[in-house]
Amino acid sequence: MGSTRHFYMFILAFVLVVALTIYLIVDSTWYNTVHPAFLLFMYVGIAVVSFGMRDEMLDRFEK
């Protein structure tokens, strides 16, 4: 049960990252006005989601 919940949490996080990326492509004016620390945390979050998604998918398909 926990594995299924984690899988859907990573799917949701992945969709949010995709939405943020599309928003940055469409409207990038805010990108230059935010604090660099916010951007750093955003990119760290994207990395965590990416690696977590990779591990979750590998675990899901190895079974």
C-alpha positions as CSV (number, residue, x, y, z in Angstrom):
1,M,0.0,0.0,0.0
2,G,2.8,2.4,0.9
3,S,4.6,1.7,-2.4
4,T,1.4,2.6,-4.4
5,R,1.0,5.8,-2.4
6,H,4.7,6.8,-3.1
7,F,4.2,6.0,-6.7
8,Y,1.3,8.3,-7.1
9,M,3.0,11.0,-5.0
10,F,6.0,10.9,-7.4
11,I,3.6,11.0,-10.4
12,L,1.9,14.1,-8.9
13,A,5.3,15.8,-8.2
14,F,6.4,15.0,-11.8
15,V,3.3,16.6,-13.2
16,L,3.9,19.7,-11.1
17,V,7.5,19.9,-12.3
18,V,6.3,19.6,-15.9
19,A,3.7,22.3,-15.3
20,L,6.4,24.6,-13.8
21,T,8.7,24.0,-16.8
22,I,5.9,24.8,-19.3
23,Y,5.1,27.9,-17.3
24,L,8.7,29.0,-17.4
25,I,8.8,28.5,-21.2
26,V,5.6,30.4,-21.7
27,D,6.2,33.3,-19.2
28,S,9.7,33.7,-18.0
29,T,9.5,37.3,-16.8
30,W,9.3,36.3,-13.1
31,Y,12.4,34.1,-13.4
32,N,14.7,37.1,-13.3
33,T,12.9,38.7,-10.3
34,V,13.0,35.9,-7.8
35,H,15.7,35.3,-5.2
36,P,18.5,33.0,-6.4
37,A,18.0,30.8,-3.2
38,F,14.4,30.1,-4.4
39,L,15.7,29.0,-7.8
40,L,18.3,26.8,-6.0
41,F,15.6,25.1,-3.9
42,M,13.4,24.7,-7.0
43,Y,16.2,22.9,-8.9
44,V,17.1,20.7,-5.9
45,G,13.4,19.8,-5.7
46,I,13.4,18.9,-9.3
47,A,16.4,16.7,-8.9
48,V,14.9,14.9,-5.9
49,V,11.7,14.3,-7.8
50,S,13.6,13.0,-10.8
51,F,15.8,10.6,-8.9
52,G,12.8,9.5,-6.7
53,M,10.7,8.9,-9.8
54,R,13.5,6.9,-11.4
55,D,13.9,4.7,-8.3
56,E,10.2,4.3,-8.0
57,M,9.7,3.3,-11.6
58,L,12.7,0.8,-11.4
59,D,11.2,-0.8,-8.3
60,R,7.8,-1.0,-9.9
61,F,8.9,-2.7,-13.0
62,E,11.4,-5.1,-11.4
63,K,8.6,-6.9,-9.5
